[in-house]
Amino acid sequence: MMELEERGLRVISVMGEIPELSHLPLDALKNIPLGRLRKGSTQRHGVCRWNRGAAIGINDIKAINIHPDALNERWSSYADKVLYHEFLHALGFYNHDDEFYRMEELWPDAEAFGMKREFSDFLMDKYCKWELACPSCELRDLRSRRPKGRYFCKKCKSVMDCLERELPR
């Protein structure tokens, strides 16, 4: 867990250098427990969790969790950006609205923003056990759960085949 705490302190330090955030209680972010999401999660890269029934304030946060696969050298700058994103929620920017995105864009590592799609694709490839495959145009769509019912290809409208994938070890 030490790695996460160090990462959190580093992100908070960078936040302290952003003038638009200077009026916010950045030091209070140091008290928020940091943890990891469930390993097989494919849809969430990070989450800010509040205590149930508590008022929504910085002292009511149960934990901020980051996807464990983001915590390696390859995804390090993206993990910092995700942690920054979750810290913004903790600071009171609850909704993904224009104000939130304006604050999020203040993060100084522009390359990290471009890693979102790549990281999502990486997780899908690593953890999705099911694949919808079009027999006509060969379009593929990964799914973490077995799809129910019939799915039609977005490109050619053919009925897609549901295939079980062998996951990498």
NUTOR-734623 format. One record per residue (C-alpha): residue number from 1; residue in three letters; x, y, z. Coordinates in nm, 3 decimals. Example, Ala and Ser with C-alpha at 12.3 -4.5 7.8 and 13.67 -1.06 7.14 Angstrom:
2
<pt pos="1" code="ALA" X="1.230" Y="-0.450" Z="0.780"/>
<pt pos="2" code="SER" X="1.367" Y="-0.106" Z="0.714"/>
***
This chain:
169
<pt pos="1" code="MET" X="0.000" Y="0.000" Z="0.000"/>
<pt pos="2" code="MET" X="0.301" Y="0.226" Z="0.045"/>
<pt pos="3" code="GLU" X="0.328" Y="0.273" Z="-0.331"/>
<pt pos="4" code="LEU" X="-0.027" Y="0.410" Z="-0.343"/>
<pt pos="5" code="GLU" X="0.033" Y="0.648" Z="-0.055"/>
<pt pos="6" code="GLU" X="0.348" Y="0.780" Z="-0.225"/>
<pt pos="7" code="ARG" X="0.159" Y="0.821" Z="-0.550"/>
<pt pos="8" code="GLY" X="-0.119" Y="1.007" Z="-0.368"/>
<pt pos="9" code="LEU" X="0.129" Y="1.247" Z="-0.207"/>
<pt pos="10" code="ARG" X="0.295" Y="1.306" Z="-0.546"/>
<pt pos="11" code="VAL" X="-0.039" Y="1.384" Z="-0.713"/>
<pt pos="12" code="ILE" X="-0.140" Y="1.615" Z="-0.427"/>
<pt pos="13" code="SER" X="0.196" Y="1.792" Z="-0.464"/>
<pt pos="14" code="VAL" X="0.132" Y="1.851" Z="-0.835"/>
<pt pos="15" code="MET" X="-0.218" Y="1.974" Z="-0.753"/>
<pt pos="16" code="GLY" X="-0.061" Y="2.227" Z="-0.514"/>
<pt pos="17" code="GLU" X="0.121" Y="2.380" Z="-0.810"/>
<pt pos="18" code="ILE" X="-0.202" Y="2.442" Z="-1.005"/>
<pt pos="19" code="PRO" X="-0.313" Y="2.801" Z="-0.924"/>
<pt pos="20" code="GLU" X="-0.683" Y="2.732" Z="-0.988"/>
<pt pos="21" code="LEU" X="-0.680" Y="2.472" Z="-0.708"/>
<pt pos="22" code="SER" X="-0.502" Y="2.686" Z="-0.448"/>
<pt pos="23" code="HIS" X="-0.824" Y="2.777" Z="-0.263"/>
<pt pos="24" code="LEU" X="-0.923" Y="2.412" Z="-0.212"/>
<pt pos="25" code="PRO" X="-0.837" Y="2.199" Z="0.097"/>
<pt pos="26" code="LEU" X="-0.567" Y="1.992" Z="-0.073"/>
<pt pos="27" code="ASP" X="-0.405" Y="1.887" Z="0.257"/>
<pt pos="28" code="ALA" X="-0.727" Y="1.707" Z="0.355"/>
<pt pos="29" code="LEU" X="-0.674" Y="1.472" Z="0.058"/>
<pt pos="30" code="LYS" X="-0.379" Y="1.317" Z="0.247"/>
<pt pos="31" code="ASN" X="-0.626" Y="1.167" Z="0.499"/>
<pt pos="32" code="ILE" X="-0.824" Y="0.973" Z="0.238"/>
<pt pos="33" code="PRO" X="-0.742" Y="0.600" Z="0.237"/>
<pt pos="34" code="LEU" X="-0.621" Y="0.477" Z="-0.102"/>
<pt pos="35" code="GLY" X="-0.685" Y="0.126" Z="-0.228"/>
<pt pos="36" code="ARG" X="-0.720" Y="-0.096" Z="-0.530"/>
<pt pos="37" code="LEU" X="-1.026" Y="-0.187" Z="-0.735"/>
<pt pos="38" code="ARG" X="-1.116" Y="-0.548" Z="-0.800"/>
<pt pos="39" code="LYS" X="-0.860" Y="-0.688" Z="-1.043"/>
<pt pos="40" code="GLY" X="-1.097" Y="-0.803" Z="-1.317"/>
<pt pos="41" code="SER" X="-1.282" Y="-0.472" Z="-1.343"/>
<pt pos="42" code="THR" X="-1.303" Y="-0.359" Z="-1.705"/>
<pt pos="43" code="GLN" X="-1.524" Y="-0.050" Z="-1.683"/>
<pt pos="44" code="ARG" X="-1.379" Y="0.149" Z="-1.394"/>
<pt pos="45" code="HIS" X="-1.028" Y="0.284" Z="-1.373"/>
<pt pos="46" code="GLY" X="-1.083" Y="0.457" Z="-1.039"/>
<pt pos="47" code="VAL" X="-1.360" Y="0.538" Z="-0.793"/>
<pt pos="48" code="CYS" X="-1.421" Y="0.776" Z="-0.504"/>
<pt pos="49" code="ARG" X="-1.633" Y="0.600" Z="-0.239"/>
<pt pos="50" code="TRP" X="-1.832" Y="0.788" Z="0.025"/>
<pt pos="51" code="ASN" X="-1.951" Y="0.646" Z="0.356"/>
<pt pos="52" code="ARG" X="-2.319" Y="0.548" Z="0.338"/>
<pt pos="53" code="GLY" X="-2.559" Y="0.798" Z="0.481"/>
<pt pos="54" code="ALA" X="-2.290" Y="1.058" Z="0.540"/>
<pt pos="55" code="ALA" X="-2.306" Y="1.414" Z="0.419"/>
<pt pos="56" code="ILE" X="-2.107" Y="1.449" Z="0.101"/>
<pt pos="57" code="GLY" X="-1.789" Y="1.622" Z="0.207"/>
<pt pos="58" code="ILE" X="-1.417" Y="1.558" Z="0.198"/>
<pt pos="59" code="ASN" X="-1.426" Y="1.406" Z="0.549"/>
<pt pos="60" code="ASP" X="-1.701" Y="1.162" Z="0.448"/>
<pt pos="61" code="ILE" X="-1.493" Y="0.971" Z="0.195"/>
<pt pos="62" code="LYS" X="-1.444" Y="0.604" Z="0.270"/>
<pt pos="63" code="ALA" X="-1.166" Y="0.549" Z="0.015"/>
<pt pos="64" code="ILE" X="-1.038" Y="0.620" Z="-0.332"/>
<pt pos="65" code="ASN" X="-0.960" Y="0.306" Z="-0.529"/>
<pt pos="66" code="ILE" X="-0.749" Y="0.274" Z="-0.844"/>
<pt pos="67" code="HIS" X="-0.737" Y="-0.018" Z="-1.086"/>
<pt pos="68" code="PRO" X="-0.441" Y="-0.240" Z="-0.985"/>
<pt pos="69" code="ASP" X="-0.328" Y="-0.281" Z="-1.347"/>
<pt pos="70" code="ALA" X="-0.272" Y="0.095" Z="-1.369"/>
<pt pos="71" code="LEU" X="-0.015" Y="0.075" Z="-1.092"/>
<pt pos="72" code="ASN" X="0.282" Y="-0.031" Z="-1.299"/>
<pt pos="73" code="GLU" X="0.544" Y="0.154" Z="-1.500"/>
<pt pos="74" code="ARG" X="0.358" Y="0.127" Z="-1.832"/>
<pt pos="75" code="TRP" X="0.046" Y="0.305" Z="-1.701"/>
<pt pos="76" code="SER" X="0.204" Y="0.517" Z="-1.425"/>
<pt pos="77" code="SER" X="0.125" Y="0.859" Z="-1.571"/>
<pt pos="78" code="TYR" X="-0.232" Y="0.750" Z="-1.645"/>
<pt pos="79" code="ALA" X="-0.274" Y="0.623" Z="-1.286"/>
<pt pos="80" code="ASP" X="-0.166" Y="0.968" Z="-1.160"/>
<pt pos="81" code="LYS" X="-0.427" Y="1.132" Z="-1.383"/>
<pt pos="82" code="VAL" X="-0.698" Y="0.888" Z="-1.262"/>
<pt pos="83" code="LEU" X="-0.604" Y="0.962" Z="-0.901"/>
<pt pos="84" code="TYR" X="-0.623" Y="1.336" Z="-0.977"/>
<pt pos="85" code="HIS" X="-0.970" Y="1.278" Z="-1.129"/>
<pt pos="86" code="GLU" X="-1.087" Y="1.101" Z="-0.812"/>
<pt pos="87" code="PHE" X="-0.932" Y="1.367" Z="-0.588"/>
<pt pos="88" code="LEU" X="-1.137" Y="1.628" Z="-0.777"/>
<pt pos="89" code="HIS" X="-1.451" Y="1.434" Z="-0.684"/>
<pt pos="90" code="ALA" X="-1.332" Y="1.430" Z="-0.321"/>
<pt pos="91" code="LEU" X="-1.288" Y="1.807" Z="-0.333"/>
<pt pos="92" code="GLY" X="-1.655" Y="1.855" Z="-0.420"/>
<pt pos="93" code="PHE" X="-1.665" Y="1.830" Z="-0.799"/>
<pt pos="94" code="TYR" X="-1.917" Y="1.546" Z="-0.788"/>
<pt pos="95" code="ASN" X="-2.066" Y="1.553" Z="-1.135"/>
<pt pos="96" code="HIS" X="-1.896" Y="1.510" Z="-1.468"/>
<pt pos="97" code="ASP" X="-2.011" Y="1.851" Z="-1.585"/>
<pt pos="98" code="ASP" X="-1.838" Y="2.140" Z="-1.763"/>
<pt pos="99" code="GLU" X="-1.685" Y="2.269" Z="-1.440"/>
<pt pos="100" code="PHE" X="-1.546" Y="1.925" Z="-1.353"/>
<pt pos="101" code="TYR" X="-1.392" Y="1.880" Z="-1.700"/>
<pt pos="102" code="ARG" X="-1.246" Y="2.229" Z="-1.687"/>
<pt pos="103" code="MET" X="-1.074" Y="2.139" Z="-1.359"/>
<pt pos="104" code="GLU" X="-0.965" Y="1.800" Z="-1.492"/>
<pt pos="105" code="GLU" X="-0.799" Y="1.962" Z="-1.794"/>
<pt pos="106" code="LEU" X="-0.567" Y="2.149" Z="-1.558"/>
<pt pos="107" code="TRP" X="-0.370" Y="1.827" Z="-1.503"/>
<pt pos="108" code="PRO" X="-0.027" Y="1.906" Z="-1.654"/>
<pt pos="109" code="ASP" X="0.040" Y="1.569" Z="-1.822"/>
<pt pos="110" code="ALA" X="-0.142" Y="1.589" Z="-2.156"/>
<pt pos="111" code="GLU" X="-0.010" Y="1.246" Z="-2.263"/>
<pt pos="112" code="ALA" X="-0.198" Y="1.083" Z="-1.973"/>
<pt pos="113" code="PHE" X="-0.534" Y="1.198" Z="-2.116"/>
<pt pos="114" code="GLY" X="-0.467" Y="1.005" Z="-2.436"/>
<pt pos="115" code="MET" X="-0.404" Y="0.683" Z="-2.244"/>
<pt pos="116" code="LYS" X="-0.765" Y="0.633" Z="-2.136"/>
<pt pos="117" code="ARG" X="-0.877" Y="0.449" Z="-2.451"/>
<pt pos="118" code="GLU" X="-0.557" Y="0.244" Z="-2.465"/>
<pt pos="119" code="PHE" X="-0.593" Y="0.140" Z="-2.099"/>
<pt pos="120" code="SER" X="-0.960" Y="0.050" Z="-2.153"/>
<pt pos="121" code="ASP" X="-0.867" Y="-0.166" Z="-2.452"/>
<pt pos="122" code="PHE" X="-0.588" Y="-0.328" Z="-2.248"/>
<pt pos="123" code="LEU" X="-0.833" Y="-0.420" Z="-1.969"/>
<pt pos="124" code="MET" X="-1.093" Y="-0.551" Z="-2.211"/>
<pt pos="125" code="ASP" X="-0.837" Y="-0.770" Z="-2.385"/>
<pt pos="126" code="LYS" X="-0.698" Y="-0.897" Z="-2.056"/>
<pt pos="127" code="TYR" X="-1.023" Y="-0.970" Z="-1.869"/>
<pt pos="128" code="CYS" X="-1.314" Y="-1.011" Z="-2.111"/>
<pt pos="129" code="LYS" X="-1.408" Y="-1.373" Z="-2.137"/>
<pt pos="130" code="TRP" X="-1.664" Y="-1.331" Z="-2.417"/>
<pt pos="131" code="GLU" X="-1.649" Y="-1.199" Z="-2.769"/>
<pt pos="132" code="LEU" X="-1.921" Y="-1.117" Z="-3.015"/>
<pt pos="133" code="ALA" X="-1.796" Y="-1.187" Z="-3.367"/>
<pt pos="134" code="CYS" X="-1.967" Y="-1.099" Z="-3.692"/>
<pt pos="135" code="PRO" X="-1.942" Y="-1.388" Z="-3.940"/>
<pt pos="136" code="SER" X="-1.991" Y="-1.148" Z="-4.235"/>
<pt pos="137" code="CYS" X="-1.767" Y="-0.848" Z="-4.179"/>
<pt pos="138" code="GLU" X="-1.549" Y="-0.985" Z="-3.896"/>
<pt pos="139" code="LEU" X="-1.630" Y="-0.698" Z="-3.654"/>
<pt pos="140" code="ARG" X="-1.544" Y="-0.801" Z="-3.297"/>
<pt pos="141" code="ASP" X="-1.679" Y="-0.678" Z="-2.963"/>
<pt pos="142" code="LEU" X="-1.543" Y="-0.794" Z="-2.626"/>
<pt pos="143" code="ARG" X="-1.772" Y="-0.848" Z="-2.327"/>
<pt pos="144" code="SER" X="-1.694" Y="-0.926" Z="-1.964"/>
<pt pos="145" code="ARG" X="-2.022" Y="-1.118" Z="-1.921"/>
<pt pos="146" code="ARG" X="-2.182" Y="-1.373" Z="-2.148"/>
<pt pos="147" code="PRO" X="-2.424" Y="-1.180" Z="-2.370"/>
<pt pos="148" code="LYS" X="-2.789" Y="-1.284" Z="-2.346"/>
<pt pos="149" code="GLY" X="-3.004" Y="-1.294" Z="-2.655"/>
<pt pos="150" code="ARG" X="-2.903" Y="-1.211" Z="-3.010"/>
<pt pos="151" code="TYR" X="-2.681" Y="-0.921" Z="-3.106"/>
<pt pos="152" code="PHE" X="-2.667" Y="-0.764" Z="-3.449"/>
<pt pos="153" code="CYS" X="-2.354" Y="-0.623" Z="-3.609"/>
<pt pos="154" code="LYS" X="-2.340" Y="-0.243" Z="-3.612"/>
<pt pos="155" code="LYS" X="-2.181" Y="-0.244" Z="-3.957"/>
<pt pos="156" code="CYS" X="-2.368" Y="-0.506" Z="-4.159"/>
<pt pos="157" code="LYS" X="-2.663" Y="-0.604" Z="-3.934"/>
<pt pos="158" code="SER" X="-2.574" Y="-0.977" Z="-3.937"/>
<pt pos="159" code="VAL" X="-2.641" Y="-1.186" Z="-3.627"/>
<pt pos="160" code="MET" X="-2.317" Y="-1.202" Z="-3.428"/>
<pt pos="161" code="ASP" X="-2.168" Y="-1.523" Z="-3.289"/>
<pt pos="162" code="CYS" X="-2.094" Y="-1.541" Z="-2.916"/>
<pt pos="163" code="LEU" X="-1.753" Y="-1.697" Z="-2.853"/>
<pt pos="164" code="GLU" X="-1.576" Y="-1.782" Z="-2.529"/>
<pt pos="165" code="ARG" X="-1.221" Y="-1.644" Z="-2.523"/>
<pt pos="166" code="GLU" X="-0.917" Y="-1.798" Z="-2.367"/>
<pt pos="167" code="LEU" X="-0.773" Y="-1.529" Z="-2.144"/>
<pt pos="168" code="PRO" X="-0.400" Y="-1.459" Z="-2.130"/>
<pt pos="169" code="ARG" X="-0.232" Y="-1.583" Z="-1.814"/>
***
